[in-house]
Amino acid sequence: MSRTHTIWVVDDDPELRQLLGTYLTDQGYDVRCLTDGRQLMARLEFQRPDLVVLDLMLPGDDGLTLLRRLRDASDDLPVVMLTARGEAVDRIIGLEQGADDYLAKPFLPRELMARIEAVLRRRGSLPAGTPLADGEVVTFGNNVLDLSARTLERENQAVTITSGEFSLLAAFVQHPHRPLSRERLIELARGPASDTDTRSMDVQVSRVRRLVEPDPSRPRYLQTVWGYGYVFVPDGQPRNR
């Protein structure tokens, strides 16, 4: 890492907080450990970390409620969700609410660090597996995606976009008119070592459609290739299926 990244760990389990705080500090991160959502929201009033590790099951407002509050306020703060429940539906709900990644307990601290590094890499450098061109700006419809500045505008208004959503959209725009399987999209947007499943990728595509499509229920730009995956059509014209 070129600089020390600040990580906030929000979890009500004191043993896990101490474990993660010690481990991540030893890996070179500046770590702050918080016990609940009240502490998180209060501290965000005057400080901002590079990433939050947020437990789903918290006293008071749970992790999903806190995440929804951030995203509703157009805050794109990177968030890795933790939960004691490992069902696929929990991961999908977390991603639908705008989490950048999701990790079920129990886990190895090294695995969490790998997830953190992947999110920070997508946010501050290159999306894994995607060769972005410096200074390239892609326009389609009323959308303008700046691959260098990592920003999205729609109808001349800035759009809040998470690192995971940006990486997925960047993968699409760099492969126009080329059908991409879900597995290939995972590799481009998340990296070849990612354990993201195809259902989670469908959720991410749905989120990105809501950002760029005039009518997400009838997508023009991110079109479905039935039985295979998706294709980016910059001119929005229907393709033969």
C-alpha positions in Angstrom: 0.0 0.0 0.0 1.3 3.5 -0.9 -0.2 5.0 2.2 -1.8 3.8 5.5 -5.5 3.1 4.9 -7.9 3.7 7.8 -10.3 0.8 8.6 -13.1 1.0 11.0 -14.4 -2.3 12.5 -18.0 -2.1 13.8 -18.9 -5.3 15.8 -20.4 -5.8 19.2 -18.2 -8.9 19.9 -15.3 -7.7 22.0 -13.1 -10.7 21.2 -13.6 -10.4 17.5 -12.9 -6.6 17.6 -9.7 -7.2 19.5 -8.6 -10.0 17.1 -9.4 -8.0 13.9 -8.0 -4.8 15.4 -4.7 -6.4 16.3 -4.4 -8.4 13.0 -5.2 -5.5 10.7 -2.9 -3.1 12.6 -0.1 -5.7 12.2 -0.8 -5.6 8.5 -0.2 -1.9 8.3 -3.7 -0.5 8.5 -4.8 2.3 10.8 -7.7 0.6 12.7 -10.5 2.0 14.9 -12.9 -0.4 16.6 -16.5 0.6 17.3 -19.2 -1.3 19.1 -22.5 -0.2 17.4 -24.1 1.9 14.7 -24.5 4.9 17.1 -20.8 5.2 17.4 -20.3 4.8 13.7 -22.7 7.5 12.7 -21.5 9.9 15.4 -17.8 9.5 14.3 -18.8 9.9 10.6 -19.9 13.4 11.5 -16.3 14.5 11.7 -14.1 11.7 10.4 -14.1 9.4 7.4 -12.3 6.1 7.0 -11.2 4.4 3.8 -13.4 1.4 4.5 -15.8 0.1 7.1 -16.0 -3.6 8.2 -19.7 -3.7 9.4 -21.3 -6.5 11.3 -24.9 -7.4 10.3 -26.2 -8.2 13.8 -25.6 -5.1 15.9 -27.5 -3.8 19.0 -29.9 -1.0 18.0 -29.8 -0.4 14.3 -28.4 -3.5 12.5 -25.8 -3.4 9.8 -28.3 -3.4 6.9 -30.2 -0.4 8.4 -26.9 1.5 8.7 -25.8 0.6 5.2 -29.2 1.7 3.8 -28.9 5.0 5.7 -25.5 5.6 4.1 -26.6 4.7 0.6 -29.8 6.7 0.9 -27.6 9.7 1.8 -25.6 9.1 -1.4 -22.6 8.1 0.7 -20.4 5.7 -1.3 -18.2 4.7 1.7 -16.8 1.2 1.0 -18.4 -1.4 3.2 -17.5 -5.0 3.8 -20.4 -6.8 5.6 -19.9 -9.5 8.2 -22.6 -11.9 9.4 -22.9 -15.0 11.4 -25.5 -16.2 8.9 -24.0 -17.6 5.7 -27.1 -18.2 3.7 -27.0 -16.9 0.1 -30.1 -14.8 0.7 -28.2 -12.7 3.3 -25.4 -12.0 0.9 -27.8 -11.0 -1.8 -29.7 -8.6 0.5 -26.4 -7.1 1.6 -25.3 -6.5 -2.0 -28.7 -5.2 -2.9 -28.3 -2.6 -0.2 -25.0 -1.5 -1.6 -22.3 -3.5 0.2 -19.0 -3.8 -1.6 -18.4 -7.3 -0.4 -19.8 -9.8 2.1 -18.1 -12.3 4.4 -19.8 -15.0 6.6 -18.6 -15.9 10.0 -16.5 -17.8 11.0 -13.7 -16.6 8.8 -9.9 -16.3 8.8 -8.6 -12.8 9.4 -6.4 -13.3 6.3 -9.6 -13.8 4.3 -11.0 -10.6 5.5 -7.8 -8.7 4.7 -8.0 -10.1 1.1 -11.5 -8.8 0.8 -10.5 -5.4 2.2 -7.5 -5.2 -0.2 -9.7 -6.1 -3.2 -12.3 -3.4 -2.4 -9.6 -0.8 -1.8 -7.9 -1.8 -5.1 -11.1 -1.4 -7.0 -11.8 2.0 -5.3 -8.3 3.5 -5.5 -6.6 1.8 -8.4 -7.5 -0.6 -11.1 -10.5 -3.0 -11.0 -9.1 -6.5 -10.9 -8.6 -7.9 -14.3 -9.7 -4.7 -16.2 -7.2 -2.7 -18.2 -8.5 0.8 -17.9 -7.2 3.5 -20.2 -6.0 6.6 -18.4 -8.3 9.6 -19.1 -10.9 7.6 -21.0 -14.4 8.9 -20.9 -17.3 6.7 -22.2 -20.7 8.3 -23.0 -23.8 6.3 -23.7 -27.3 7.7 -23.6 -27.4 10.4 -20.9 -24.6 8.6 -19.0 -20.9 9.7 -18.8 -18.4 7.3 -17.2 -15.0 8.7 -16.4 -12.7 5.7 -16.1 -9.8 7.7 -14.8 -11.7 9.8 -12.2 -13.9 6.8 -11.4 -17.1 8.9 -11.6 -20.5 8.5 -13.2 -22.8 11.3 -14.3 -26.3 11.0 -15.6 -28.1 14.0 -17.2 -25.2 16.1 -16.0 -25.7 15.1 -12.4 -23.2 13.1 -10.3 -24.3 9.6 -9.5 -23.3 7.8 -6.3 -21.6 4.5 -7.3 -19.9 2.0 -5.1 -16.5 0.5 -6.0 -18.1 -2.8 -6.9 -20.7 -1.2 -9.2 -18.0 0.9 -10.9 -15.8 -2.1 -11.5 -18.7 -4.0 -13.1 -19.8 -1.0 -15.3 -16.2 -0.5 -16.3 -15.9 -4.1 -17.4 -19.0 -3.7 -19.5 -18.0 -0.5 -21.3 -14.6 -1.9 -22.2 -16.2 -4.8 -24.0 -19.0 -3.2 -26.1 -21.2 -5.5 -28.1 -19.4 -8.5 -26.7 -21.6 -11.0 -24.8 -20.0 -11.7 -21.4 -20.9 -14.7 -19.3 -21.5 -14.2 -15.6 -18.3 -16.1 -14.8 -16.4 -13.7 -17.1 -17.9 -10.7 -15.5 -16.9 -11.9 -12.1 -13.4 -12.4 -13.3 -13.3 -8.9 -14.9 -14.9 -7.0 -12.1 -13.8 -9.0 -9.0 -10.7 -10.8 -10.1 -10.0 -14.4 -11.0 -9.7 -15.5 -7.4 -13.1 -14.2 -6.3 -15.6 -16.5 -4.8 -18.5 -14.3 -6.0 -21.3 -16.5 -7.2 -23.4 -15.9 -10.4 -26.6 -15.1 -8.4 -24.7 -12.3 -6.7 -23.5 -11.0 -10.1 -27.1 -10.9 -11.2 -27.9 -8.7 -8.2 -24.9 -6.4 -9.1 -26.1 -6.1 -12.7 -29.6 -5.1 -11.4 -28.1 -2.4 -9.2 -26.0 -1.0 -12.1 -29.0 -1.0 -14.4 -30.9 1.2 -11.8 -28.0 3.7 -12.1 -27.8 3.9 -15.9 -31.0 2.7 -17.5 -34.0 4.9 -18.3 -36.2 2.0 -17.5 -34.3 -0.8 -15.6 -37.1 -3.2 -16.2 -36.5 -2.9 -20.0 -32.7 -2.4 -20.2 -31.3 -0.7 -23.3 -27.6 -0.7 -22.5 -26.9 -3.7 -20.2 -29.0 -6.3 -22.1 -29.5 -9.9 -21.1 -28.1 -12.7 -23.3 -30.6 -15.4 -22.4 -28.9 -18.6 -21.1 -25.5 -16.9 -21.1 -25.0 -13.6 -19.4 -25.1 -9.9 -20.5 -23.9 -7.5 -23.2 -23.2 -3.8 -23.2 -24.9 -2.1 -26.1 -23.7 1.6 -26.1 -26.3 2.8 -28.7 -29.1 1.1 -26.8 -30.4 -0.7 -29.9 -32.1 -4.1 -29.4 -29.9 -7.0 -30.4 -31.0 -10.2 -32.0 -31.4 -13.0 -29.5 
